Amino acid sequence: MDIEKFEKNLTPTQKKMFEEDKKKIGKELFLKTQKRIEEDKEIIRQISLKGRKKFIEDSMTSYRAYYNAEYLEHCKYIRKLRSIQANKYASSPGDEFRLLFKLPANLYKYFDRFLGHPFPQNEKETKWFAKTFKEFVVAEKI
């Protein structure tokens, strides 16, 4: 049922209450959005002050603490991926593709949101991340 049909079937008293509720919900959503925008600005400010590496390290610590079950499941998944790789570099049979590390989707989206696309930014950051967070590395050799 679409909203117009729903509203047509309301009594005048219900319509008034419905309009008040819509305004209240709209205001709450607006305030939530404003709060999120401010939080995002603060995170971006912290990244510019402390740097990408510090942000990544802090984010990983938080991720492990708040999403521990997802983290542990992903670590099991990485171990499984390691066991089925064609070689110690985790490259495809024709060496056209190499899977160095793999992040959980939510964590990748978070990094992509605040650090920009692509994450990692360059080869130097890629190597640093792989050496620092070995639990996400698929390849035996970095």
C-alpha positions in Angstrom: 0.0 0.0 0.0 1.4 3.4 -0.9 1.4 6.4 1.4 -1.3 8.3 -0.5 -3.8 5.5 -0.3 -3.0 5.1 3.4 -3.6 8.7 4.2 -6.9 8.9 2.2 -8.3 6.2 4.5 -7.6 8.1 7.7 -10.1 10.1 9.7 -9.4 13.8 10.2 -8.1 13.1 13.7 -5.9 10.3 12.5 -4.6 12.5 9.7 -3.6 15.2 12.2 -1.8 12.7 14.4 -0.2 11.2 11.3 1.1 14.6 10.2 2.5 15.3 13.6 4.2 12.0 13.7 5.7 12.5 10.2 7.1 15.9 11.4 8.5 14.3 14.6 10.1 11.5 12.6 11.5 13.9 10.1 13.0 16.1 12.8 14.6 13.0 14.5 16.1 11.8 11.2 17.4 15.3 10.5 19.0 15.5 13.9 20.5 12.0 13.5 21.9 13.0 10.1 23.4 16.2 11.5 25.0 14.3 14.3 26.5 11.7 11.9 27.8 14.5 9.7 29.5 16.1 12.7 31.0 12.8 13.8 32.3 12.2 10.2 33.9 15.7 10.2 35.6 14.9 13.5 36.9 11.6 12.2 38.3 13.3 9.0 39.9 16.0 11.2 41.5 13.3 13.3 42.8 11.5 10.2 44.4 14.8 8.9 46.0 15.4 12.4 47.2 11.9 13.2 47.5 10.3 9.8 46.1 7.3 8.0 48.1 4.7 9.8 46.9 5.8 13.2 43.3 5.8 12.0 43.7 2.3 10.5 45.3 1.0 13.7 42.6 2.5 15.9 39.9 1.3 13.6 41.3 -2.3 13.6 41.4 -2.2 17.4 37.8 -1.1 17.6 36.7 -3.6 15.0 38.2 -6.5 16.9 36.5 -5.3 20.1 33.0 -4.5 18.8 32.7 -7.1 16.0 34.6 -9.9 17.6 32.4 -12.7 16.3 32.6 -11.4 12.7 36.4 -10.9 13.1 36.9 -14.5 14.3 34.7 -15.8 11.4 36.7 -13.8 8.9 40.0 -15.2 10.4 38.7 -18.7 9.8 37.7 -17.7 6.2 41.3 -16.4 5.7 42.8 -19.6 6.9 40.6 -21.5 4.5 41.6 -19.3 1.6 45.3 -19.8 2.5 44.9 -23.5 2.3 43.5 -23.5 -1.3 45.9 -21.0 -2.9 47.8 -22.1 -6.0 51.1 -20.9 -4.6 52.7 -19.0 -1.7 52.1 -15.7 -3.3 48.4 -16.3 -3.6 48.4 -15.5 -7.3 46.2 -16.9 -10.0 47.5 -19.8 -12.1 48.5 -17.4 -14.9 50.0 -14.9 -12.4 47.6 -12.2 -13.7 46.0 -11.7 -10.3 47.2 -11.8 -6.7 45.1 -11.9 -3.6 47.3 -10.3 -1.0 44.8 -9.7 1.7 41.0 -9.7 2.2 39.0 -7.6 4.6 35.4 -8.1 5.9 33.0 -6.0 3.7 31.9 -3.7 6.6 35.5 -2.9 7.5 36.4 -2.2 3.9 33.4 0.1 3.4 34.4 2.0 6.6 37.9 2.5 5.4 36.7 3.4 1.9 34.3 5.9 3.4 36.9 7.8 5.4 40.1 7.1 3.6 38.8 7.4 0.1 38.9 5.1 -2.8 41.0 3.1 -3.3 42.0 1.6 0.0 44.9 0.9 0.3 46.1 4.1 -1.3 49.4 2.9 -2.8 51.9 0.0 -2.7 53.6 1.3 0.4 50.4 1.4 2.3 49.5 -2.1 1.0 52.7 -3.6 2.2 52.5 -1.8 5.6 48.9 -3.1 6.1 49.8 -6.6 5.1 52.8 -6.7 7.5 50.9 -5.0 10.3 47.6 -7.0 10.1 48.8 -10.5 9.0 45.5 -12.1 10.1 43.9 -10.6 6.9 46.8 -11.7 4.6 46.0 -14.6 2.2 49.4 -14.9 0.7 52.3 -16.7 2.5 54.8 -14.3 1.0 54.2 -10.6 1.0 
